[in-house]
Amino acid sequence: MAGDVALSQALSYARDLKSAFEVAHARECELAQANDRLRRGYQQSLQYAVDLKKTYRRLQRAILQSLLGLANALEAKDAYTCGHSTRVARLAQQMARESGVPPHVTETIGQAALLHDLGKIGVPESILRKPGPLTAEEWEIMRRHPVTGAQIVAPLEFFDEGAIIVRHHHERLDGSGYPDGLTGDMIPLGARIVAVADTYDALTSGRPYRAGLSSAEAIRVLRAEGGRTLDGQLVRLLVDIVGQCPSPDCDPGLREGGSRGAP
């Protein structure tokens, strides 16, 4: 009798143990399925993030291309400005690369250089295309274009550094520039780079009221301004770059055309 009771208890324990095992195994399977669903959901979320990033980048490029088209249309109205921004951008990017600027910053500098004169859309054509030197009042209007350009691109959060370059590309080391009269290192590096490239292209470009300077003449002017109004180290860098490629056919800053520069 005692043996039957012990056997009955052992069988009951075995059934309970089996039941507990089956419950634990079922829960383990459910947990594995849940983990699998989480893993698939995570992978799907990653793919969504990648797709969203690609879409955002395409949107960025589309917006910048639209603004660039507007800038090109502005330049195309005047044979003396056609191609100016493209040449300045190429030269500025080369200067940035050789200065050791990181690639993503170099790209921003190039984009800002392409758009640096966008604010001239707010300057009357009678001033932009005037076949002679501007009056003091006309220069006052012309000097608003960096602020106007920065205001146009400022809503683009991804281009905030570019907007700063656009605003300050006419600042000068001695504080004689505009719009804010910044001095020395207070001027962002990108703006100092674009300033040197822009000045060189403006000097070597023809105007209705004067012929463009030769590369050698422009370099003499830049050297005289280096350390005073323009960054001396960047001026030397530009001279080295131009010296590597003195031909108008290979140097982006030595083609006909240009823009009305600072007085």
C-alpha positions in Angstrom: 0.0 0.0 0.0 2.8 2.5 0.9 4.5 1.6 -2.4 1.3 2.4 -4.3 1.0 5.8 -2.6 4.7 6.6 -3.3 4.3 5.6 -7.0 1.1 7.7 -7.2 2.9 10.7 -5.8 5.9 10.3 -8.1 3.6 10.1 -11.1 1.8 13.2 -9.9 5.1 15.1 -9.5 6.1 13.9 -13.0 2.9 15.2 -14.5 3.3 18.5 -12.7 6.9 18.7 -13.8 5.9 17.9 -17.4 3.2 20.6 -17.3 5.6 23.1 -15.9 8.1 22.3 -18.6 5.5 22.6 -21.3 4.4 26.0 -19.9 8.0 27.2 -19.7 8.7 25.9 -23.2 5.6 27.6 -24.6 6.7 30.9 -22.9 10.2 30.5 -24.3 8.7 30.0 -27.8 6.5 33.1 -27.3 9.5 35.1 -26.2 11.5 33.9 -29.2 8.7 34.9 -31.5 8.4 38.3 -29.7 12.1 38.8 -30.1 11.9 37.9 -33.7 9.1 40.4 -34.3 11.1 43.1 -32.4 14.2 42.3 -34.6 12.2 42.6 -37.8 10.6 45.8 -36.5 14.0 47.2 -35.7 15.4 46.3 -39.1 12.4 47.8 -40.7 12.8 51.0 -38.7 16.5 51.1 -39.7 15.4 50.8 -43.4 12.8 53.6 -42.9 15.6 55.8 -41.3 17.9 55.1 -44.3 15.1 55.9 -46.8 14.2 59.0 -44.9 17.8 60.2 -44.8 18.1 59.6 -48.6 14.8 61.5 -49.2 16.1 64.3 -46.9 19.3 64.5 -48.8 17.5 64.6 -52.2 15.3 67.4 -50.8 18.4 69.3 -49.7 19.9 68.9 -53.2 16.7 69.9 -54.8 16.4 73.1 -52.7 20.0 74.0 -53.3 19.7 73.4 -57.0 16.6 75.6 -57.2 18.5 78.4 -55.4 21.5 77.8 -57.7 19.2 78.0 -60.7 17.9 81.4 -59.4 21.5 82.6 -58.9 22.5 81.4 -62.4 19.5 83.2 -63.9 20.6 86.4 -62.2 24.1 86.1 -63.5 22.9 85.2 -67.0 21.2 88.6 -67.4 24.7 90.2 -67.6 27.6 88.8 -69.7 30.0 90.4 -67.2 28.7 88.2 -64.3 28.0 85.0 -66.2 29.9 82.1 -64.6 31.4 84.2 -61.8 29.8 82.1 -59.0 30.9 78.8 -60.5 34.5 80.0 -60.8 34.5 81.4 -57.3 33.1 78.1 -56.0 35.7 75.9 -57.7 38.5 78.1 -56.5 37.1 78.3 -52.9 36.7 74.5 -52.7 40.3 74.0 -53.9 41.5 76.5 -51.3 39.4 74.8 -48.6 40.8 71.3 -49.5 44.4 72.5 -49.5 43.8 74.3 -46.1 42.9 70.9 -44.6 39.2 71.7 -44.2 37.1 68.5 -43.7 35.3 67.3 -46.8 31.8 68.1 -45.5 32.9 71.7 -44.6 34.6 72.0 -48.0 31.3 71.1 -49.7 29.4 73.7 -47.6 32.0 76.4 -48.6 31.6 75.5 -52.2 27.8 75.6 -52.0 27.9 79.0 -50.2 30.3 80.3 -52.9 27.8 79.3 -55.6 25.1 81.3 -53.7 27.2 84.1 -52.4 25.7 86.7 -54.7 22.2 85.4 -54.5 21.2 88.5 -52.6 21.8 90.6 -55.7 18.3 89.6 -56.8 17.2 92.5 -54.5 19.5 95.0 -56.3 17.9 97.0 -59.2 19.2 96.0 -62.6 20.0 99.7 -63.2 22.7 99.3 -60.5 23.9 95.8 -61.4 24.3 96.7 -65.0 25.4 100.3 -64.7 28.2 100.9 -67.2 30.3 102.9 -64.8 31.3 103.3 -61.1 28.5 103.4 -58.6 27.6 106.4 -56.6 27.7 106.3 -52.8 23.9 105.8 -52.6 24.1 103.0 -55.1 26.9 101.3 -53.2 24.7 101.5 -50.1 22.1 99.5 -51.9 24.7 97.1 -53.3 26.1 96.4 -49.9 22.8 95.0 -48.7 23.1 91.9 -50.9 25.0 89.7 -48.4 22.3 90.2 -45.8 19.6 89.6 -48.4 21.3 86.4 -49.6 21.7 85.1 -46.1 18.0 85.8 -45.4 17.0 83.8 -48.4 19.0 80.7 -47.4 18.6 81.1 -43.6 15.3 79.1 -43.4 17.2 76.0 -44.6 18.3 74.5 -41.2 20.8 72.2 -42.9 22.5 75.2 -44.5 23.0 77.3 -41.5 26.8 77.4 -41.9 26.4 78.3 -45.5 24.1 81.2 -44.6 26.9 82.6 -42.3 29.4 82.4 -45.2 27.0 84.2 -47.5 26.4 86.9 -45.0 30.1 87.6 -44.2 31.9 87.1 -47.6 32.4 90.8 -47.9 33.8 91.3 -44.3 37.5 92.4 -44.2 40.2 91.8 -41.6 40.6 95.4 -40.7 36.8 95.9 -40.1 36.3 97.9 -43.3 34.0 95.3 -44.8 30.3 94.8 -44.5 27.6 94.1 -43.4 28.8 93.8 -39.8 32.3 95.2 -39.8 33.8 92.0 -38.4 37.6 91.9 -37.8 40.3 89.2 -37.9 39.4 85.7 -36.8 35.9 86.9 -36.0 35.2 86.4 -39.7 34.4 82.7 -40.3 37.0 80.8 -42.2 34.6 79.9 -45.0 33.8 83.5 -45.5 37.5 84.5 -45.6 38.1 81.8 -48.2 35.2 83.0 -50.4 36.3 86.6 -50.0 39.8 85.8 -51.4 38.4 83.7 -54.3 35.7 86.3 -55.0 38.1 89.2 -55.0 40.5 87.4 -57.4 37.8 86.6 -59.9 36.4 90.1 -59.7 39.9 91.6 -60.4 40.5 89.3 -63.4 37.0 89.9 -64.8 36.2 92.5 -67.4 33.7 95.2 -66.6 31.7 97.6 -68.8 34.0 100.4 -67.5 37.3 98.6 -67.3 39.2 95.6 -68.6 40.0 92.7 -66.3 43.4 92.6 -64.7 45.9 90.0 -65.7 46.6 87.2 -63.2 49.9 88.7 -62.3 48.3 92.2 -61.7 45.5 90.7 -59.6 48.0 88.7 -57.5 49.9 92.0 -56.8 46.7 93.6 -55.6 45.9 90.5 -53.4 49.3 90.4 -51.9 49.0 94.1 -51.0 45.7 93.4 -49.3 46.9 90.2 -47.6 47.1 90.6 -43.8 45.3 93.9 -44.1 41.9 93.3 -45.5 42.2 89.7 -46.7 43.6 86.7 -44.9 47.3 86.7 -45.7 47.7 82.9 -45.5 44.7 82.3 -47.8 46.1 84.9 -50.3 49.4 82.9 -50.4 47.4 79.7 -50.9 45.5 81.2 -53.8 48.7 82.4 -55.3 50.1 78.9 -55.1 47.0 77.4 -56.7 47.0 80.0 -59.5 50.7 79.4 -60.0 50.0 75.7 -60.5 47.6 76.5 -63.3 48.2 79.9 -64.9 46.3 79.2 -68.1 42.8 80.6 -68.4 41.7 77.2 -69.8 42.6 75.3 -66.7 42.1 77.7 -63.9 38.5 78.2 -62.8 39.2 81.8 -61.7 40.7 82.9 -65.0 37.8 83.1 -67.5 36.0 86.1 -68.9 33.2 87.4 -66.8 32.8 88.3 -63.1 30.8 90.4 -60.8 30.8 94.0 -59.5 33.0 93.7 -56.5 33.5 95.8 -53.4 34.7 99.4 -53.9 
